[in-house]
Amino acid sequence: MVVSIIPQFPDIKVSLALFEQVKNAKEIRSKMSELSTSFAFIDPRLVCSGEQMYSAIYKTLIEVKYNKMRTRNLNSECVLCLSPTSNISDAFLKFGIKDDSSQLICLKFHTNTDDVDEEQLRTIMTSIVKGQEIEFNDDNLSRFYDEALIRKIYKLSDDFKPQDVNGLSRALVDAIQLRGV
């Protein structure tokens, strides 16, 4: 698990955990209404890099700062910020986990008033997600992302041929930051 502070928003911490071999995605989805205020569960097939994820996190915090949130909490706003459209239900359908997901990203925002005890948070996450936690990094994300699915969701043209995952990541970051401008 990675706990980060975005320098421009020192009062908010973000925890990200990547899980593989998840056995209970269907159960997690059925409990989403209870868990939605605590965590976001994201399909890593649509996340090609940490840069893309942090771009959505940053966009979420900008939306909060300027009172432009369209969802009820930071976790769900981040899922929406990953999406190339402004349709909330579409964002959850595409970027949320599926009943048969075997990998997932678990995201949680904390204010500085929250004491972030990493071990306690890890215990909570692993009590929810029945799977193997692995390090949240680009190498592990690259094992799960699906370029064809990303191209379809973000409507990337066939003419766009990035040389590597970094080029794809840059395009997705641009899409995230420019949506709604």
C-alpha positions as CSV (number, residue, x, y, z in Angstrom):
1,M,0.0,0.0,0.0
2,V,1.1,3.5,-0.8
3,V,0.1,6.5,1.3
4,S,0.7,9.8,-0.4
5,I,0.2,13.5,0.1
6,I,-0.2,15.7,-2.9
7,P,2.0,18.8,-2.2
8,Q,-0.7,21.3,-3.2
9,F,-3.2,19.6,-0.8
10,P,-1.2,18.9,2.4
11,D,-4.4,18.3,4.5
12,I,-5.4,15.2,2.5
13,K,-3.7,11.8,2.3
14,V,-4.4,9.2,-0.3
15,S,-4.0,5.4,0.2
16,L,-3.7,3.1,-2.8
17,A,-3.4,-0.6,-2.7
18,L,-3.3,-3.1,-5.6
19,F,-4.6,-6.6,-5.2
20,E,-4.4,-9.6,-7.5
21,Q,-6.0,-13.1,-7.2
22,V,-9.1,-11.4,-5.8
23,K,-11.7,-14.1,-5.0
24,N,-14.7,-11.9,-3.7
25,A,-15.2,-9.1,-6.2
26,K,-18.9,-10.0,-6.5
27,E,-19.3,-9.8,-2.7
28,I,-17.5,-6.4,-2.6
29,R,-19.8,-5.1,-5.4
30,S,-22.8,-6.2,-3.5
31,K,-21.6,-4.2,-0.5
32,M,-20.6,-1.1,-2.5
33,S,-23.3,1.1,-1.0
34,E,-21.9,0.4,2.5
35,L,-18.3,0.8,1.4
36,S,-18.6,3.6,-1.1
37,T,-18.0,6.3,1.5
38,S,-14.9,4.5,2.7
39,F,-13.2,3.2,-0.4
40,A,-13.2,3.2,-4.2
41,F,-12.6,-0.1,-6.0
42,I,-11.2,0.4,-9.4
43,D,-10.6,-2.0,-12.3
44,P,-6.8,-1.9,-13.0
45,R,-7.4,-3.0,-16.6
46,L,-8.1,0.7,-17.3
47,V,-5.1,2.1,-15.4
48,C,-1.8,1.9,-17.2
49,S,0.3,3.9,-14.8
50,G,0.5,5.5,-11.4
51,E,0.7,8.8,-13.2
52,Q,-2.8,8.2,-14.6
53,M,-4.1,7.4,-11.2
54,Y,-2.5,10.3,-9.5
55,S,-3.8,12.6,-12.3
56,A,-7.3,11.5,-11.4
57,I,-6.6,12.0,-7.7
58,Y,-5.2,15.5,-8.4
59,K,-8.3,16.4,-10.6
60,T,-10.5,15.1,-7.7
61,L,-8.8,17.5,-5.2
62,I,-9.1,20.4,-7.7
63,E,-12.8,19.7,-8.1
64,V,-13.2,19.7,-4.3
65,K,-11.2,23.0,-3.9
66,Y,-13.4,24.8,-6.4
67,N,-16.7,23.2,-5.2
68,K,-17.2,21.4,-8.5
69,M,-17.7,17.8,-7.1
70,R,-20.5,15.9,-8.9
71,T,-20.6,12.9,-6.6
72,R,-21.1,12.5,-2.8
73,N,-17.5,11.8,-1.7
74,L,-13.9,12.0,-2.8
75,N,-13.6,8.3,-3.5
76,S,-16.4,8.2,-6.0
77,E,-15.3,11.6,-7.5
78,C,-12.0,10.0,-8.3
79,V,-13.7,7.2,-10.2
80,L,-15.6,9.8,-12.2
81,C,-12.3,11.8,-12.8
82,L,-10.7,8.7,-14.4
83,S,-13.6,8.6,-16.9
84,P,-13.4,10.4,-20.3
85,T,-17.0,11.4,-19.9
86,S,-19.1,13.2,-17.3
87,N,-21.6,10.4,-16.9
88,I,-21.4,9.2,-13.3
89,S,-23.1,5.8,-13.8
90,D,-21.1,5.2,-16.9
91,A,-17.9,5.9,-15.0
92,F,-18.8,3.4,-12.3
93,L,-19.8,0.8,-14.9
94,K,-16.6,1.1,-16.8
95,F,-14.0,1.9,-14.1
96,G,-15.5,0.0,-11.2
97,I,-14.7,-3.6,-10.5
98,K,-16.8,-6.3,-12.1
99,D,-18.3,-9.4,-10.5
100,D,-15.5,-11.5,-12.0
101,S,-12.6,-9.1,-11.4
102,S,-9.5,-10.9,-10.2
103,Q,-7.5,-7.7,-9.7
104,L,-8.4,-4.3,-8.2
105,I,-7.1,-1.0,-7.0
106,C,-8.4,0.0,-3.6
107,L,-8.4,3.8,-3.0
108,K,-9.1,5.8,0.1
109,F,-8.8,9.5,0.8
110,H,-8.1,10.8,4.4
111,T,-8.1,14.2,5.8
112,N,-5.3,15.2,8.2
113,T,-7.8,14.9,11.0
114,D,-7.7,11.1,10.3
115,D,-4.9,9.3,11.9
116,V,-3.7,7.0,9.1
117,D,-2.3,4.0,10.7
118,E,-1.1,2.0,7.7
119,E,-1.2,-1.4,9.4
120,Q,-4.8,-0.8,10.7
121,L,-5.8,0.4,7.2
122,R,-4.1,-2.6,5.6
123,T,-6.0,-4.8,8.0
124,I,-9.3,-3.2,7.0
125,M,-8.6,-3.5,3.3
126,T,-7.5,-7.1,3.6
127,S,-10.7,-7.9,5.6
128,I,-12.7,-6.5,2.7
129,V,-10.6,-7.8,-0.2
130,K,-9.9,-11.5,-0.3
131,G,-6.8,-11.4,-2.5
132,Q,-3.1,-10.9,-2.5
133,E,-1.9,-7.3,-2.0
134,I,1.0,-6.4,-4.2
135,E,3.0,-3.2,-4.4
136,F,1.2,-0.3,-6.2
137,N,3.7,0.6,-8.9
138,D,4.0,0.9,-12.7
139,D,5.5,-2.5,-13.1
140,N,2.6,-4.2,-11.4
141,L,0.0,-2.0,-13.1
142,S,1.5,-2.9,-16.5
143,R,0.7,-6.6,-15.8
144,F,-3.0,-5.8,-15.7
145,Y,-3.8,-2.9,-18.0
146,D,-5.7,-3.8,-21.2
147,E,-4.6,-1.4,-24.0
148,A,-7.5,-2.4,-26.3
149,L,-10.1,-1.8,-23.6
150,I,-8.4,1.6,-22.8
151,R,-8.5,2.6,-26.4
152,K,-12.2,1.7,-26.6
153,I,-13.2,3.5,-23.4
154,Y,-11.1,6.7,-24.1
155,K,-12.0,6.5,-27.8
156,L,-8.4,6.7,-28.9
157,S,-8.0,6.6,-32.7
158,D,-6.2,3.9,-34.5
159,D,-3.8,6.6,-35.8
160,F,-2.6,7.1,-32.2
161,K,0.3,4.7,-31.8
162,P,2.3,5.5,-28.6
163,Q,5.8,4.0,-28.6
164,D,5.4,2.7,-25.1
165,V,3.1,2.7,-22.0
166,N,4.5,6.2,-21.1
167,G,3.0,7.6,-24.3
168,L,-0.3,6.0,-23.5
169,S,-0.2,7.3,-20.0
170,R,0.5,10.9,-21.1
171,A,-2.5,10.7,-23.4
172,L,-4.7,9.5,-20.6
173,V,-3.4,12.1,-18.2
174,D,-4.2,14.8,-20.8
175,A,-7.7,13.4,-21.3
176,I,-8.3,13.4,-17.5
177,Q,-7.0,16.9,-17.0
178,L,-8.7,18.4,-20.0
179,R,-12.2,16.9,-19.6
180,G,-14.6,19.6,-18.6
181,V,-12.3,22.5,-19.5
